[in-house]
Amino acid sequence: LGITCYQQSITKKVLKQTWEQLSKEEQYEAVGSWSDGKVEKVIIHEGNTRYFLAEQYYGKPVLLVTYTSSMREIIGDVEKIVDPVSGEIVGGSLRD
């Protein structure tokens, strides 16, 4: 129970920090609010064709923060790559 509460607390912090860095257009496009996003720990390797990020983050654990988009069927969800230490957005998805 303690671990779950801790992880939920960290997830909420990451979601709120990321939301505050989104453009107003991305916030408007998102379905719901900052708390409706999803956070995943991922490793993105060089040569991927779905995400762009600062070069020093390739091959290292980062956070993928996803907000469902009202334009999901057209250009996909709002996806941001976040530095797990600083909370700064360091990349995102290549939306169609």
C-alpha positions as CSV (number, residue, x, y, z in Angstrom):
1,L,0.0,0.0,0.0
2,G,2.8,2.4,0.9
3,I,4.5,1.9,-2.5
4,T,1.3,2.4,-4.4
5,C,0.6,5.7,-2.7
6,Y,4.1,6.8,-3.3
7,Q,3.9,5.9,-7.0
8,Q,0.6,7.7,-7.3
9,S,2.0,10.8,-5.7
10,I,5.0,10.8,-8.1
11,T,2.7,10.1,-11.1
12,K,0.5,13.1,-10.1
13,K,3.5,15.3,-9.8
14,V,4.8,14.3,-13.2
15,L,1.4,14.8,-14.8
16,K,1.0,18.2,-13.3
17,Q,4.5,19.4,-14.2
18,T,4.2,18.1,-17.8
19,W,0.7,19.7,-18.2
20,E,2.1,23.0,-17.2
21,Q,4.7,22.8,-19.9
22,L,2.2,22.0,-22.7
23,S,1.1,24.7,-25.1
24,K,-2.4,26.1,-24.6
25,E,-3.4,24.3,-27.8
26,E,-2.2,21.0,-26.5
27,Q,-4.0,21.5,-23.2
28,Y,-7.2,22.4,-25.1
29,E,-6.9,19.4,-27.3
30,A,-6.4,17.0,-24.4
31,V,-9.5,15.1,-23.2
32,G,-10.0,15.9,-19.5
33,S,-7.3,17.7,-17.4
34,W,-3.8,17.2,-16.2
35,S,-4.8,14.3,-13.9
36,D,-6.2,12.3,-16.8
37,G,-2.9,11.5,-18.3
38,K,-0.8,8.3,-18.1
39,V,2.9,8.0,-17.2
40,E,5.1,5.1,-18.3
41,K,8.8,4.5,-17.7
42,V,10.4,3.6,-21.1
43,I,13.7,3.4,-22.9
44,I,13.8,4.8,-26.5
45,H,16.6,3.7,-28.7
46,E,18.3,5.6,-31.6
47,G,16.7,4.9,-34.9
48,N,13.1,4.8,-33.6
49,T,10.6,6.5,-35.9
50,R,7.9,7.4,-33.5
51,Y,9.6,9.7,-31.0
52,F,12.1,12.6,-31.1
53,L,14.1,13.5,-28.1
54,A,17.4,15.2,-27.0
55,E,20.2,12.9,-28.1
56,Q,21.6,12.3,-24.6
57,Y,18.4,10.6,-23.6
58,Y,18.5,7.8,-26.1
59,G,19.0,4.4,-24.5
60,K,18.3,5.7,-21.0
61,P,15.1,5.5,-18.8
62,V,12.7,8.4,-19.4
63,L,9.1,9.0,-18.7
64,L,6.4,8.8,-21.5
65,V,3.5,11.1,-20.5
66,T,0.4,10.6,-22.6
67,Y,-2.8,12.7,-22.7
68,T,-5.7,11.4,-24.8
69,S,-6.3,13.8,-27.7
70,S,-9.7,14.9,-29.0
71,M,-7.9,14.7,-32.4
72,R,-6.6,11.2,-31.7
73,E,-8.0,9.7,-35.0
74,I,-6.3,12.4,-37.1
75,I,-3.0,13.2,-35.5
76,G,-2.7,10.9,-32.4
77,D,-2.5,11.6,-28.7
78,V,-0.4,14.2,-27.0
79,E,2.8,12.3,-26.0
80,K,5.8,13.9,-24.3
81,I,9.1,12.5,-23.2
82,V,10.1,13.7,-19.8
83,D,13.4,13.7,-17.9
84,P,12.6,11.6,-14.8
85,V,14.9,13.8,-12.6
86,S,14.2,17.3,-13.7
87,G,10.6,16.8,-14.9
88,E,11.4,18.8,-18.1
89,I,10.0,17.8,-21.4
90,V,12.9,16.6,-23.5
91,G,11.0,15.2,-26.5
92,G,7.7,14.0,-27.9
93,S,5.9,11.9,-30.5
94,L,6.0,12.5,-34.2
95,R,2.3,13.2,-34.7
96,D,0.9,12.7,-38.2
